[in-house]
Amino acid sequence: MKGLLASFGYAWRGLIQVCKTERNMKIHLAAGVIVLILSGFFRLSWQEFLFVVLAIALVLMAEAFNTAIETVVDLVSPDYHRLAGKAKDAAAGAVLAAAIFSVVVGIVVFGRHILGGR
């Protein structure tokens, strides 16, 4: 049980570290908070809110994975290497894909409320 609790501690430490040190994570967190506030303002249904929360979580997870991959790549390949760049670009691309998905979710969910349709 002690090992399990320790693993949760390491996970929290990693999440807090990414939130404190990564500029893009701070941007994603701020955007997520704004969207959650707007969710309350527009009184989203629970289904709409679920899609919004899932989109936010996907972007935050992608950013954390991206940070982990970039950190490991920098550790094992401190000098420029084409394959290292390819790995880092792919990880950044995953964040971009998640962000695009979240924008589409936002347009679909909030667009109906902003334009007056339900």
C-alpha positions as CSV (number, residue, x, y, z in Angstrom):
1,M,0.0,0.0,0.0
2,K,2.9,2.3,0.8
3,G,4.3,1.9,-2.7
4,L,0.9,2.7,-4.2
5,L,0.5,5.9,-2.2
6,A,4.1,6.9,-3.1
7,S,3.2,6.5,-6.8
8,F,0.3,8.9,-6.4
9,G,2.7,11.3,-4.7
10,Y,5.1,11.1,-7.7
11,A,2.3,11.6,-10.1
12,W,1.1,14.8,-8.3
13,R,4.6,16.1,-8.1
14,G,5.0,15.6,-11.8
15,L,1.7,17.3,-12.6
16,I,2.5,20.2,-10.3
17,Q,6.0,20.6,-11.8
18,V,4.6,20.7,-15.4
19,C,2.1,23.3,-14.3
20,K,4.7,25.4,-12.6
21,T,7.4,25.2,-15.3
22,E,5.8,24.9,-18.7
23,R,4.6,28.1,-20.3
24,N,2.2,26.2,-22.7
25,M,0.7,24.3,-19.8
26,K,0.0,27.5,-18.0
27,I,-1.7,28.8,-21.2
28,H,-3.8,25.6,-21.5
29,L,-4.8,25.8,-17.8
30,A,-5.8,29.4,-18.1
31,A,-7.9,28.7,-21.2
32,G,-9.5,25.7,-19.4
33,V,-10.5,27.8,-16.4
34,I,-12.0,30.4,-18.7
35,V,-13.9,27.7,-20.5
36,L,-15.2,26.2,-17.3
37,I,-16.4,29.6,-16.1
38,L,-18.2,30.1,-19.5
39,S,-19.7,26.7,-19.1
40,G,-21.4,27.9,-15.9
41,F,-22.4,31.2,-17.5
42,F,-24.1,29.5,-20.4
43,R,-25.5,26.8,-18.2
44,L,-24.4,23.9,-20.3
45,S,-26.2,20.6,-20.1
46,W,-24.4,17.8,-18.4
47,Q,-23.6,16.2,-21.8
48,E,-22.2,19.5,-23.2
49,F,-20.2,20.0,-20.0
50,L,-18.8,16.4,-20.2
51,F,-17.5,17.1,-23.8
52,V,-16.0,20.4,-22.6
53,V,-14.2,18.7,-19.6
54,L,-13.0,15.8,-21.8
55,A,-11.6,18.3,-24.3
56,I,-9.8,20.2,-21.6
57,A,-8.4,17.0,-20.0
58,L,-7.2,15.8,-23.4
59,V,-5.2,19.0,-24.0
60,L,-3.7,19.0,-20.5
61,M,-2.7,15.3,-20.8
62,A,-1.2,15.8,-24.3
63,E,0.8,18.8,-23.0
64,A,2.1,16.7,-20.0
65,F,3.1,13.8,-22.4
66,N,4.7,16.3,-24.7
67,T,6.8,17.7,-21.8
68,A,7.8,14.2,-20.7
69,I,8.8,13.2,-24.2
70,E,10.8,16.4,-24.8
71,T,12.6,16.0,-21.4
72,V,13.6,12.4,-22.1
73,V,14.7,13.3,-25.6
74,D,16.8,16.2,-24.3
75,L,18.3,13.8,-21.7
76,V,19.4,11.1,-24.2
77,S,20.2,13.4,-27.1
78,P,21.5,16.7,-25.8
79,D,23.0,17.5,-29.2
80,Y,20.8,18.0,-32.2
81,H,19.7,14.7,-33.9
82,R,17.2,14.4,-36.7
83,L,15.4,11.6,-34.9
84,A,15.2,13.5,-31.7
85,G,13.7,16.4,-33.5
86,K,11.2,14.1,-35.2
87,A,10.1,12.7,-31.8
88,K,9.7,16.2,-30.3
89,D,7.8,17.4,-33.4
90,A,5.4,14.4,-33.2
91,A,4.8,15.1,-29.5
92,A,4.1,18.7,-30.2
93,G,1.8,17.7,-33.1
94,A,-0.2,15.6,-30.6
95,V,-0.8,18.7,-28.5
96,L,-1.8,20.6,-31.6
97,A,-4.3,17.9,-32.6
98,A,-5.8,17.9,-29.1
99,A,-6.1,21.7,-29.1
100,I,-7.8,21.7,-32.5
101,F,-10.2,19.0,-31.3
102,S,-11.0,21.2,-28.2
103,V,-11.6,24.2,-30.4
104,V,-14.1,22.2,-32.5
105,V,-15.8,21.0,-29.3
106,G,-16.0,24.6,-28.2
107,I,-17.5,25.8,-31.5
108,V,-20.1,23.1,-31.4
109,V,-21.0,23.4,-27.8
110,F,-20.8,27.2,-27.3
111,G,-21.8,28.2,-30.8
112,R,-25.3,26.9,-30.2
113,H,-25.6,29.0,-27.0
114,I,-24.0,32.1,-28.5
115,L,-26.1,32.0,-31.6
116,G,-29.3,31.4,-29.6
117,G,-30.0,27.9,-30.7
118,R,-30.4,25.0,-28.3
